[in-house]
Amino acid sequence: PSSHPPQHAVAASPSKPSELKPLLCDMCKRACAARPTDVAAFFVAYLERRPAFITRTSLDAGRCDLLSEWWAPPDVYKLVWCDEFDYEGPPDDTKWEYQTSCNAWIHDEEHKELQHYTERNASVDGGSLKITARQEEEAGCAHTSARLRTQYRGDWLYGRVEVCAKLPRHHRGLWPAIWMLPTEDAYGRWPASGEIDIMEHVGWKPRGTVFAGVHTATANHRDKTHATATTIVDDAQFHVYALVWREDALEMFVDEKMVHRVLRADARDWPFDRPFYLLLNLAVGGKWAGKHGVDEEAFPATLEVAYVRVYRERGT
């Protein structure tokens, strides 16, 4: 992937052998290991669950762009929501809400975050959304930042949620996140109605460490009962963080690799049968991210998002 945000481009043709070779090799290796009785069904299931990621050279831009391709019949999947950030100015208010209301509670003993969220710390330019944390005093806080959500503008039940993003520079105290919360608390207050963390990073961890996981009433960080997956990425590059959400499972991906899976059959409770919305934010401090202090050289710090795309299987 490029250190620049991916630009709009025509999806790569699946007829090029150089692009298909890695995908086909992996499919064949997995089929040999699994020895399925129905090979065709095995390959279809593989393609549905693991999109191929193709690096191509953009000659006019002189750089490589990361493209996602479903490699499935176009009548099976549909794009139902997206923001390509191909405009300038504030985030599209038909898709995003600045969530400043959380300033009322993020500084309490349960959270201990240090930033004051504003509407000026997120903007779109140069083909990407930039959420920037700054060292500046406001409303009794030493830092400002932004938190965006799609609630009542983009709420989904099942499908694939894909966010192409680049982490801020590695510094203690920063906490960028790509995550989801329930549109309505059908099962009660957090964590009973669930939380899906597609990507979290805390700056005191080794450089490029990202986490994926979920929270429920019986598996959550407050009770130290939940499991997370840890992956190392190149934090100078854009990566595609994705959730594939089905009735029976949640699967998280970093680029083409599945890094975490939660199965309904293994869970004691399953609040993931109601619509959820997406959040993007960059926090400073907090009980987790701030446990080793904040590096004041971190600022300004920016979480950069090249696009958000949500797909759904047709007929669902």
ROKOL-21231 format. One record per residue (C-alpha): residue number from 1; residue in three letters; x, y, z. Coordinates in Angstrom, 1 decimal. Example, Ala and Ser with C-alpha at 12.3 -4.5 7.8 and 13.67 -1.06 7.14 Angstrom:
<pts>
 pos code     c1     c2     c3
   1  ala   12.3   -4.5    7.8
   2  ser   13.7   -1.1    7.1
</pts>
This chain:
<pts>
 pos code     c1     c2     c3
   1  pro    0.0    0.0    0.0
   2  ser    0.9    3.6   -0.6
   3  ser    1.8    6.3    1.9
   4  his   -0.7    8.4   -0.1
   5  pro   -4.5    7.8    0.1
   6  pro   -5.8    5.6   -2.7
   7  gln   -7.4    7.6   -5.5
   8  his  -10.5    6.6   -7.5
   9  ala   -9.7    4.0  -10.1
  10  val  -11.3    1.3  -12.1
  11  ala  -11.3   -2.0  -10.3
  12  ala   -8.5   -4.3  -11.5
  13  ser   -9.5   -6.8  -14.1
  14  pro   -9.6  -10.4  -12.8
  15  ser   -8.3  -11.7  -16.1
  16  lys   -4.7  -10.6  -15.5
  17  pro   -2.6  -13.7  -14.5
  18  ser   -0.1  -11.5  -12.4
  19  glu   -3.0  -10.3  -10.2
  20  leu   -4.7  -13.7   -9.9
  21  lys   -1.7  -15.8   -9.1
  22  pro   -1.3  -15.0   -5.4
  23  leu   -5.1  -15.4   -4.9
  24  leu   -5.3  -18.7   -6.8
  25  cys   -2.2  -20.1   -5.0
  26  asp   -3.6  -19.4   -1.6
  27  met   -7.0  -20.9   -2.6
  28  cys   -5.3  -24.1   -3.9
  29  lys   -3.2  -24.4   -0.7
  30  arg   -6.3  -24.1    1.5
  31  ala   -8.3  -26.5   -0.6
  32  cys   -5.5  -29.1   -0.4
  33  ala   -5.3  -28.7    3.4
  34  ala   -9.1  -28.9    3.8
  35  arg   -9.8  -31.5    1.2
  36  pro  -13.4  -30.4    0.7
  37  thr  -15.9  -32.8   -0.8
  38  asp  -17.4  -29.9   -2.8
  39  val  -14.5  -27.9   -4.2
  40  ala  -16.7  -25.3   -6.0
  41  ala  -18.6  -24.5   -2.9
  42  phe  -15.3  -24.3   -0.9
  43  phe  -13.9  -21.7   -3.4
  44  val  -17.1  -19.7   -3.4
  45  ala  -17.1  -19.5    0.4
  46  tyr  -13.4  -18.5    0.3
  47  leu  -14.1  -15.6   -2.1
  48  glu  -17.1  -14.4   -0.2
  49  arg  -15.1  -14.2    3.1
  50  arg  -11.7  -13.0    1.9
  51  pro  -11.6  -10.2   -0.7
  52  ala   -8.4  -10.0   -2.6
  53  phe   -6.2   -6.9   -2.2
  54  ile   -4.4   -5.8   -5.3
  55  thr   -1.5   -3.4   -5.4
  56  arg   -1.3   -1.6   -8.7
  57  thr    0.8    1.2  -10.1
  58  ser   -0.9    4.5  -10.9
  59  leu    1.3    5.8  -13.7
  60  asp   -0.1    9.3  -13.7
  61  ala    0.4    9.7   -9.9
  62  gly    3.7    7.8   -9.8
  63  arg    2.7    5.7   -6.8
  64  cys    1.0    2.4   -5.8
  65  asp   -2.6    2.4   -4.7
  66  leu   -4.3   -0.2   -2.6
  67  leu   -7.6   -1.4   -4.1
  68  ser  -10.1   -3.9   -2.7
  69  glu  -11.9   -6.2   -5.0
  70  trp  -14.7   -8.7   -4.0
  71  trp  -13.9  -11.3   -6.7
  72  ala  -17.5  -12.4   -6.6
  73  pro  -20.4  -12.0   -9.1
  74  pro  -21.6   -8.3   -9.1
  75  asp  -25.2   -9.5   -8.6
  76  val  -24.3  -11.0   -5.2
  77  tyr  -22.9   -7.9   -3.5
  78  lys  -23.9   -4.3   -3.5
  79  leu  -22.3   -1.1   -2.2
  80  val  -24.9    0.4    0.2
  81  trp  -23.0    3.3    1.8
  82  cys  -19.7    5.1    1.2
  83  asp  -17.7    8.2    1.6
  84  glu  -14.7    8.6   -0.8
  85  phe  -13.8   12.0    0.7
  86  asp  -13.5   13.4   -2.8
  87  tyr  -14.5   16.9   -1.7
  88  glu  -13.1   19.7    0.4
  89  gly  -14.3   21.1    3.7
  90  pro  -16.1   19.6    6.7
  91  pro  -17.2   16.0    6.6
  92  asp  -20.5   15.4    4.7
  93  asp  -23.2   16.1    7.3
  94  thr  -25.6   13.8    5.6
  95  lys  -23.3   11.0    6.5
  96  trp  -21.4   12.1    9.6
  97  glu  -22.2   13.8   12.9
  98  tyr  -19.6   15.5   15.1
  99  gln  -20.1   13.8   18.4
 100  thr  -19.3   16.5   20.9
 101  ser  -22.0   15.5   23.4
 102  cys  -19.6   12.9   24.8
 103  asn  -17.5   15.7   26.3
 104  ala  -19.9   15.5   29.2
 105  trp  -18.6   12.1   30.3
 106  ile  -15.3   11.1   28.6
 107  his  -13.3   12.9   31.4
 108  asp  -14.8   11.0   34.3
 109  glu  -13.1    8.3   36.4
 110  glu  -14.3    5.5   34.1
 111  his  -12.7    7.0   31.0
 112  lys  -10.0    9.7   32.0
 113  glu   -9.6   11.0   28.4
 114  leu   -7.8   14.3   28.1
 115  gln   -9.2   15.8   24.9
 116  his  -12.1   18.1   24.3
 117  tyr  -13.9   17.1   21.1
 118  thr  -14.7   20.0   18.6
 119  glu  -16.1   20.5   15.2
 120  arg  -12.9   22.1   13.8
 121  asn  -10.6   19.2   14.3
 122  ala  -11.9   17.1   11.4
 123  ser  -11.8   18.2    7.8
 124  val  -11.6   16.7    4.3
 125  asp   -8.9   17.8    1.9
 126  gly   -6.4   16.1   -0.5
 127  gly   -8.7   13.1   -1.0
 128  ser   -8.9   12.1    2.7
 129  leu  -10.6   12.8    6.0
 130  lys   -8.1   14.1    8.6
 131  ile   -9.0   13.9   12.3
 132  thr   -6.4   15.9   14.2
 133  ala   -5.5   16.1   17.9
 134  arg   -3.8   19.3   19.0
 135  gln   -2.2   20.5   22.1
 136  glu   -4.4   23.5   22.9
 137  glu   -6.5   24.4   25.9
 138  glu  -10.2   24.4   25.6
 139  ala  -13.0   23.8   28.1
 140  gly  -10.5   22.9   30.8
 141  cys   -8.7   20.4   28.7
 142  ala   -5.1   20.6   27.4
 143  his   -5.9   19.0   24.1
 144  thr   -8.6   19.1   21.3
 145  ser   -9.6   16.4   18.8
 146  ala  -12.6   15.1   16.9
 147  arg  -15.0   12.2   17.0
 148  leu  -17.3   11.4   14.2
 149  arg  -20.2    8.9   14.0
 150  thr  -22.8    7.8   11.4
 151  gln  -25.7    7.1   13.8
 152  tyr  -29.1    7.6   12.0
 153  arg  -27.1    8.5    8.9
 154  gly  -25.5    5.1    8.3
 155  asp  -26.7    2.2   10.4
 156  trp  -26.3   -1.4    9.3
 157  leu  -27.1   -5.0   10.2
 158  tyr  -24.7   -7.5    8.6
 159  gly  -22.4   -6.9    5.6
 160  arg  -18.8   -5.7    5.2
 161  val  -17.6   -2.5    6.6
 162  glu  -14.3   -1.3    5.1
 163  val  -12.1    1.6    6.2
 164  cys   -8.8    2.6    4.6
 165  ala   -6.8    4.5    7.1
 166  lys   -3.3    5.6    8.2
 167  leu   -2.4    5.8   11.9
 168  pro   -1.0    9.0   13.4
 169  arg    2.8    9.1   14.1
 170  his    3.8    6.8   16.9
 171  his    3.6    8.6   20.3
 172  arg    2.5    7.7   23.8
 173  gly   -0.9    8.8   24.8
 174  leu   -2.6    8.7   21.3
 175  trp   -5.6    6.4   20.9
 176  pro   -7.1    6.3   17.3
 177  ala  -10.0    4.0   16.8
 178  ile  -12.3    2.6   14.1
 179  trp  -15.3    1.0   15.9
 180  met  -19.0    0.4   16.0
 181  leu  -21.8    0.8   18.6
 182  pro  -25.5   -0.2   18.5
 183  thr  -27.9    2.3   17.1
 184  glu  -30.3    1.6   19.9
 185  asp  -29.4   -0.1   23.2
 186  ala  -31.8   -2.9   22.7
 187  tyr  -30.2   -5.1   25.4
 188  gly  -29.3   -2.4   27.9
 189  arg  -26.5    0.0   28.5
 190  trp  -22.9   -0.7   27.5
 191  pro  -21.6   -3.3   27.3
 192  ala  -24.8   -5.3   27.2
 193  ser  -25.8   -4.1   23.7
 194  gly  -22.3   -4.7   22.3
 195  glu  -19.3   -2.9   20.8
 196  ile  -17.3   -3.9   17.8
 197  asp  -13.7   -2.6   17.6
 198  ile  -12.4   -2.9   14.1
 199  met   -9.1   -1.2   14.8
 200  glu   -7.7    0.4   18.0
 201  his   -4.1    1.6   18.6
 202  val   -2.6    2.9   21.8
 203  gly    0.7    4.8   21.4
 204  trp    2.6    3.2   24.3
 205  lys    2.4   -0.2   22.7
 206  pro    5.1   -1.2   20.2
 207  arg    5.0    0.8   17.0
 208  gly    2.2   -0.3   14.6
 209  thr    0.4   -2.5   17.1
 210  val   -3.4   -2.6   16.3
 211  phe   -6.1   -4.4   18.1
 212  ala   -9.5   -5.9   17.0
 213  gly  -12.2   -7.3   19.3
 214  val  -15.7   -7.1   20.6
 215  his  -17.4   -6.3   23.9
 216  thr  -20.6   -7.8   25.4
 217  ala  -22.1   -8.2   28.8
 218  thr  -20.1  -11.4   29.4
 219  ala  -17.0  -10.5   27.5
 220  asn  -15.6   -6.9   28.0
 221  his  -12.5   -5.0   29.1
 222  arg  -14.1   -3.7   32.3
 223  asp  -14.4   -7.3   33.6
 224  lys  -11.2   -8.4   31.8
 225  thr  -13.2  -11.2   30.2
 226  his  -12.9  -10.4   26.5
 227  ala  -10.4  -11.5   23.9
 228  thr   -8.7   -9.3   21.4
 229  ala   -6.4   -9.9   18.4
 230  thr   -3.1   -8.1   18.0
 231  thr   -1.5   -7.3   14.6
 232  ile    1.6   -5.2   13.6
 233  val    1.2   -2.9   10.7
 234  asp    3.5   -0.3    9.0
 235  asp    2.1    2.8   10.6
 236  ala    3.6    5.0    7.8
 237  gln    1.2    3.4    5.3
 238  phe   -2.5    3.2    4.6
 239  his   -4.1   -0.1    5.5
 240  val   -7.6   -1.5    4.9
 241  tyr   -9.4   -2.4    8.2
 242  ala  -12.5   -4.4    7.6
 243  leu  -15.3   -6.2    9.4
 244  val  -17.3   -9.0    7.7
 245  trp  -20.4   -9.4    9.8
 246  arg  -22.8  -12.3    9.3
 247  glu  -25.6  -13.7   11.4
 248  asp  -23.4  -16.3   12.9
 249  ala  -20.0  -14.6   13.1
 250  leu  -17.9  -11.4   13.2
 251  glu  -14.6  -11.4   11.3
 252  met  -12.0   -8.7   11.3
 253  phe   -9.4   -8.2    8.6
 254  val   -6.2   -6.1    8.2
 255  asp   -5.6   -5.8    4.5
 256  glu   -6.2   -9.3    3.1
 257  lys   -5.5  -11.2    6.4
 258  met   -8.3  -12.2    8.8
 259  val   -7.0  -11.4   12.3
 260  his   -9.9  -12.1   14.6
 261  arg  -13.1  -14.1   14.5
 262  val  -16.0  -14.3   17.0
 263  leu  -18.5  -17.0   16.5
 264  arg  -22.1  -16.8   17.7
 265  ala  -22.0  -20.5   18.6
 266  asp  -19.1  -19.9   21.1
 267  ala  -20.5  -16.8   22.7
 268  arg  -22.5  -16.7   26.0
 269  asp  -24.5  -13.7   24.7
 270  trp  -24.9  -12.2   21.2
 271  pro  -26.1   -8.6   20.9
 272  phe  -24.9   -8.4   17.3
 273  asp  -28.3   -9.0   15.7
 274  arg  -29.3   -5.3   15.7
 275  pro  -28.1   -2.4   13.6
 276  phe  -24.8   -0.7   14.5
 277  tyr  -23.2    2.6   13.3
 278  leu  -19.6    3.5   12.7
 279  leu  -17.3    5.8   14.7
 280  leu  -14.0    7.4   13.9
 281  asn  -12.0    9.2   16.5
 282  leu   -8.6   10.1   17.9
 283  ala   -8.5   10.3   21.7
 284  val   -5.7   11.5   23.9
 285  gly   -5.0    9.7   27.2
 286  gly   -7.6    7.6   28.8
 287  lys   -7.4    4.7   31.3
 288  trp   -5.8    2.5   28.6
 289  ala   -4.0    4.7   26.2
 290  gly   -2.8    7.2   28.9
 291  lys   -1.5    4.7   31.5
 292  his    2.1    5.7   30.6
 293  gly    1.4    9.4   30.1
 294  val    1.3   11.5   27.0
 295  asp    4.2   12.5   24.8
 296  glu    3.8   16.2   24.3
 297  glu    5.8   16.0   21.1
 298  ala    3.0   14.0   19.5
 299  phe    1.0   17.1   18.5
 300  pro   -0.4   17.8   16.1
 301  ala   -1.4   14.1   15.4
 302  thr   -3.6   13.0   12.6
 303  leu   -5.7    9.9   11.9
 304  glu   -6.2   10.0    8.1
 305  val   -9.0    8.1    6.4
 306  ala   -9.0    7.6    2.6
 307  tyr  -12.4    6.0    2.3
 308  val  -15.2    4.2    4.1
 309  arg  -17.3    1.6    2.2
 310  val  -20.1   -0.6    3.4
 311  tyr  -21.3   -3.6    1.3
 312  arg  -24.2   -5.9    1.8
 313  glu  -25.2   -9.2    0.2
 314  arg  -28.0   -8.7   -2.2
 315  gly  -31.3   -9.9   -0.8
 316  thr  -30.5   -9.1    2.8
</pts>
